[in-house]
Structures are given as C-alpha cells and as structure tokens.
Amino acid sequence: MNKALTHWLGATLAISGLLGGALSAIAESSSSDIEASAPIEDTLMPHPLEQPWQLVSYQAADGTTVEVVGDRPATLEFKAGRLSGFTGCNRFFSDYELTSEHLAISSGGTTLIGCPEALAQQEAAILSGLPQITTYTQSANQLILLDEADTPLFTLMTPAAQFTQTEWTLVAYHNGRGLVTPLADTQITATFNPETGLTGSAGCNTYQATYEQTDHALTVGLAASTRRLCGQPDGVMPQEAAFLAMLPEVTTYALSPDQLDWKNAAGVTIAQFLLAM
C-alpha cells in the first residue's frame, strides 16, 4: 500500500472516530435533557381545582344551608394563586395558597355596587366565609369548600351544565371587520336543548337549527326561521341575516359561568353571549 493511501485511510478512521464520539455525546446529552425536562412539563399542568366554578349553596350565619339567589350566577375561579369571582351583585378578588388538599384564601377586595337585601346577605356570607376555608373535596363536577372543623361552607359545580337549558343573550358578533354590539332595541338569543335543538330570537324572527356538541367542539346546522318583516330599528333585518348566516361557521365554543363565546375554524371569536337577565 502506498504512503498516500495509508495516510488517507488513517485520517478517515480518525475522523470517523471523532464523529462517532461526538454523535454519542449528542445522543447522551439529548437523552439527559429529555429526562430532565419531564418533571418540568408535569408542573405546567393546571391543578384540577383551577377552573371556573358556579356556587350552588352556602352556609348562612345561623348554620343553615342556603341556595344561591340572583339573576346571574355567583362564581369562583381559581387560577395561578389568584381567586376571582362574582357574588351575584359585586365582583371580588383575592389570593390563595394550594398545597395537596389544603386551601387557604386571603381577604381581598370587591367592587362597590349597592345590592338588594337578599344579594347583600349572600355576598356577606361569601366574603366572610372564604377566608375560613382550610380544605376541600372535589369530584369531576362538584367542589365542596370546608373550614377547619370540616364543615361544608360552600358547594359549587362546574358551569358545563349551563350550556344547555340556558337562554343566552348576544352582546357582540363579528361583522367581518371585528366584534360589534347588536343594534339598540333588538335582542338576539340562543338556547340549546338536546331534544329541540338550538332555538332563539334572531332580532325579528324566531329561528331553529340542529347542533352537535362534544367537549369544546360545536357545529350548528342551517337555521329555519319565521318570515316576519321588521322595519324598526333601522338595520334589524340585515343584522338578523348576518347572525343566521354565521351559525354554520361555528366550530368551537368557550364557556364560563356567565358567558358563552362562539369561535370559527380559525379560532376567531364570532359571537359572545351573556346569561339572559
């Protein structure tokens, strides 16, 4: 074998050895990085408690259990150490600490709208009771908040059941350029019923459509409507036509205790509803 070929083979083997060592080091490093990142990924998962809840009942000052009152539901939402909610009259906020099955809620602040007597009593029970919470029990759809004597002070449910059998009132819809509010003196509503489908008022005429709902997916069929012609307010018929034409564009929805959003395939919010008052 000549000297040039011997030299080339020796260099090639040396380079192969270096590449093999480098690839081995990269593989070991990648494996190590993946293993190290696994626990971090777990910590990003939200705690099951951290979601919206709707208040069903609470313990009054005399120890009796009282069902909530009000046209709009009282709600709580735990998220990343911050508690926000609605008493049925005012909104409130505070901080909380969550460790295992122990829960501590601090006193916080509220808006200052004057409340009717029944709502004022409910609000007082909520705001005074939350700092007494020390633990909780939770199932798939129910949350019970207890004090240090294991007395249930609050019973809450997930808002998912509100999707059906609830009348929603449209407060904004997408007109092709952005979200706009409906015309004054018009009301567009939507009620989902597993047996009768989606029904409501389109602002002038009543309408009905089929729908399918699974998890956060929502599809709505073409709507059939009555055929009244409304002259007032100006623009009510084009608004109605735009709303009815929007229905088949819905692909997903987002639900909170008092708000329902419809989104299209691009994830754009095309309609926003609040609970009918």
LINLIN-V473758 format. One record per residue. N is the residue number from 1. SS is DSSP state (A for helix, B for strand, O for the rest). OMEGA is omega in radians with two decimals (* if undefined). Layout:
n:N ss:SS omega:OMEGA
n:N ss:SS omega:OMEGA
//
This chain:
n:1 ss:O omega:-3.11
n:2 ss:O omega:-3.05
n:3 ss:A omega:-3.11
n:4 ss:A omega:-3.14
n:5 ss:A omega:3.10
n:6 ss:A omega:-3.14
n:7 ss:A omega:-3.13
n:8 ss:A omega:3.11
n:9 ss:A omega:3.14
n:10 ss:A omega:3.12
n:11 ss:A omega:3.13
n:12 ss:A omega:3.12
n:13 ss:A omega:3.13
n:14 ss:A omega:3.12
n:15 ss:A omega:3.11
n:16 ss:A omega:3.12
n:17 ss:A omega:3.12
n:18 ss:A omega:3.12
n:19 ss:A omega:3.12
n:20 ss:A omega:3.12
n:21 ss:A omega:-3.14
n:22 ss:A omega:3.13
n:23 ss:A omega:3.10
n:24 ss:A omega:-3.14
n:25 ss:A omega:3.13
n:26 ss:A omega:3.14
n:27 ss:A omega:3.13
n:28 ss:A omega:-3.12
n:29 ss:A omega:-3.13
n:30 ss:A omega:3.13
n:31 ss:A omega:-3.14
n:32 ss:A omega:-3.13
n:33 ss:A omega:-3.14
n:34 ss:A omega:-3.14
n:35 ss:A omega:-3.11
n:36 ss:A omega:-3.07
n:37 ss:A omega:-3.08
n:38 ss:A omega:3.14
n:39 ss:A omega:3.14
n:40 ss:A omega:3.13
n:41 ss:A omega:3.13
n:42 ss:A omega:-3.07
n:43 ss:A omega:-3.14
n:44 ss:O omega:3.13
n:45 ss:O omega:3.14
n:46 ss:O omega:3.06
n:47 ss:O omega:-3.14
n:48 ss:O omega:3.11
n:49 ss:O omega:-2.97
n:50 ss:O omega:3.12
n:51 ss:O omega:3.10
n:52 ss:B omega:3.09
n:53 ss:B omega:3.08
n:54 ss:B omega:-3.12
n:55 ss:B omega:3.13
n:56 ss:B omega:-3.12
n:57 ss:B omega:3.14
n:58 ss:B omega:3.11
n:59 ss:B omega:3.12
n:60 ss:O omega:-3.11
n:61 ss:O omega:-3.13
n:62 ss:O omega:3.09
n:63 ss:O omega:3.13
n:64 ss:O omega:3.10
n:65 ss:B omega:-3.05
n:66 ss:B omega:3.05
n:67 ss:B omega:-3.08
n:68 ss:O omega:3.10
n:69 ss:O omega:3.08
n:70 ss:O omega:3.13
n:71 ss:O omega:3.10
n:72 ss:O omega:-3.03
n:73 ss:O omega:2.98
n:74 ss:O omega:-3.00
n:75 ss:B omega:2.99
n:76 ss:B omega:3.02
n:77 ss:B omega:3.10
n:78 ss:B omega:3.14
n:79 ss:B omega:3.02
n:80 ss:O omega:3.08
n:81 ss:O omega:-3.13
n:82 ss:B omega:3.10
n:83 ss:B omega:3.04
n:84 ss:B omega:-3.10
n:85 ss:B omega:-3.10
n:86 ss:B omega:-3.07
n:87 ss:O omega:-2.97
n:88 ss:O omega:3.13
n:89 ss:O omega:-3.13
n:90 ss:O omega:3.01
n:91 ss:B omega:-3.13
n:92 ss:B omega:-3.14
n:93 ss:B omega:3.08
n:94 ss:B omega:3.08
n:95 ss:B omega:3.08
n:96 ss:B omega:3.04
n:97 ss:B omega:-3.07
n:98 ss:B omega:3.09
n:99 ss:B omega:-3.11
n:100 ss:O omega:3.13
n:101 ss:O omega:3.14
n:102 ss:B omega:-3.08
n:103 ss:B omega:3.10
n:104 ss:B omega:-3.10
n:105 ss:B omega:-3.13
n:106 ss:O omega:3.01
n:107 ss:O omega:-3.09
n:108 ss:O omega:-3.11
n:109 ss:B omega:3.14
n:110 ss:B omega:2.89
n:111 ss:O omega:-2.96
n:112 ss:O omega:3.08
n:113 ss:O omega:3.07
n:114 ss:O omega:-3.04
n:115 ss:O omega:2.95
n:116 ss:O omega:-3.00
n:117 ss:A omega:-3.10
n:118 ss:A omega:3.12
n:119 ss:A omega:3.10
n:120 ss:A omega:3.10
n:121 ss:A omega:3.10
n:122 ss:A omega:-3.14
n:123 ss:A omega:3.14
n:124 ss:A omega:3.13
n:125 ss:A omega:-3.14
n:126 ss:A omega:-3.04
n:127 ss:A omega:3.11
n:128 ss:A omega:-3.09
n:129 ss:A omega:-3.06
n:130 ss:A omega:3.12
n:131 ss:O omega:3.11
n:132 ss:O omega:-3.09
n:133 ss:O omega:3.07
n:134 ss:O omega:-3.12
n:135 ss:B omega:-3.09
n:136 ss:B omega:2.94
n:137 ss:B omega:-3.04
n:138 ss:B omega:2.96
n:139 ss:O omega:-3.08
n:140 ss:O omega:-3.04
n:141 ss:O omega:-3.05
n:142 ss:B omega:3.08
n:143 ss:B omega:3.09
n:144 ss:B omega:3.14
n:145 ss:B omega:-3.03
n:146 ss:B omega:3.07
n:147 ss:O omega:-3.06
n:148 ss:O omega:3.07
n:149 ss:O omega:-3.11
n:150 ss:O omega:3.06
n:151 ss:O omega:3.11
n:152 ss:B omega:3.12
n:153 ss:B omega:-3.10
n:154 ss:B omega:3.00
n:155 ss:B omega:-3.08
n:156 ss:B omega:3.09
n:157 ss:B omega:3.01
n:158 ss:O omega:-3.07
n:159 ss:A omega:-3.03
n:160 ss:A omega:-3.11
n:161 ss:A omega:-3.13
n:162 ss:A omega:-3.09
n:163 ss:A omega:3.13
n:164 ss:B omega:3.09
n:165 ss:O omega:3.13
n:166 ss:O omega:3.07
n:167 ss:B omega:3.12
n:168 ss:B omega:3.13
n:169 ss:B omega:-3.13
n:170 ss:B omega:3.09
n:171 ss:B omega:3.09
n:172 ss:B omega:3.07
n:173 ss:B omega:-3.08
n:174 ss:B omega:-3.10
n:175 ss:O omega:-3.10
n:176 ss:O omega:3.11
n:177 ss:O omega:-3.13
n:178 ss:O omega:-3.14
n:179 ss:B omega:3.09
n:180 ss:B omega:3.12
n:181 ss:O omega:3.10
n:182 ss:O omega:3.11
n:183 ss:O omega:3.05
n:184 ss:O omega:3.13
n:185 ss:O omega:2.99
n:186 ss:O omega:3.11
n:187 ss:O omega:3.09
n:188 ss:B omega:-3.05
n:189 ss:B omega:3.10
n:190 ss:B omega:3.07
n:191 ss:B omega:3.12
n:192 ss:B omega:3.12
n:193 ss:B omega:-3.10
n:194 ss:O omega:-3.08
n:195 ss:O omega:-3.05
n:196 ss:O omega:3.13
n:197 ss:B omega:3.11
n:198 ss:B omega:3.13
n:199 ss:B omega:3.08
n:200 ss:B omega:3.06
n:201 ss:B omega:3.11
n:202 ss:B omega:3.14
n:203 ss:O omega:3.06
n:204 ss:O omega:-3.13
n:205 ss:O omega:2.98
n:206 ss:B omega:-3.08
n:207 ss:B omega:3.10
n:208 ss:B omega:3.12
n:209 ss:B omega:3.03
n:210 ss:O omega:3.07
n:211 ss:B omega:3.02
n:212 ss:B omega:-3.10
n:213 ss:B omega:3.03
n:214 ss:B omega:-3.07
n:215 ss:O omega:3.14
n:216 ss:O omega:3.09
n:217 ss:B omega:-3.13
n:218 ss:B omega:3.02
n:219 ss:B omega:-3.10
n:220 ss:B omega:3.13
n:221 ss:O omega:3.07
n:222 ss:O omega:-3.06
n:223 ss:O omega:2.93
n:224 ss:B omega:-3.08
n:225 ss:B omega:3.00
n:226 ss:O omega:-2.96
n:227 ss:O omega:3.04
n:228 ss:O omega:3.04
n:229 ss:O omega:-3.10
n:230 ss:O omega:-3.14
n:231 ss:O omega:-3.08
n:232 ss:O omega:-0.13
n:233 ss:O omega:-3.12
n:234 ss:O omega:3.13
n:235 ss:O omega:-3.06
n:236 ss:A omega:-3.11
n:237 ss:A omega:3.03
n:238 ss:A omega:3.10
n:239 ss:A omega:3.12
n:240 ss:A omega:3.14
n:241 ss:A omega:3.13
n:242 ss:A omega:3.14
n:243 ss:A omega:-3.11
n:244 ss:A omega:3.12
n:245 ss:A omega:-3.13
n:246 ss:A omega:-2.98
n:247 ss:A omega:-3.13
n:248 ss:A omega:3.13
n:249 ss:A omega:-3.08
n:250 ss:O omega:3.10
n:251 ss:O omega:3.13
n:252 ss:B omega:3.09
n:253 ss:B omega:3.04
n:254 ss:B omega:-3.04
n:255 ss:B omega:2.97
n:256 ss:B omega:-3.06
n:257 ss:O omega:-3.10
n:258 ss:O omega:-3.12
n:259 ss:B omega:3.09
n:260 ss:B omega:3.10
n:261 ss:B omega:2.99
n:262 ss:B omega:3.13
n:263 ss:B omega:3.10
n:264 ss:O omega:-3.06
n:265 ss:O omega:3.11
n:266 ss:O omega:-3.13
n:267 ss:O omega:-3.14
n:268 ss:O omega:3.08
n:269 ss:B omega:-3.10
n:270 ss:B omega:3.07
n:271 ss:B omega:3.09
n:272 ss:B omega:-3.13
n:273 ss:B omega:2.95
n:274 ss:B omega:3.06
n:275 ss:B omega:3.13
n:276 ss:O omega:-3.12
n:277 ss:O omega:*
//
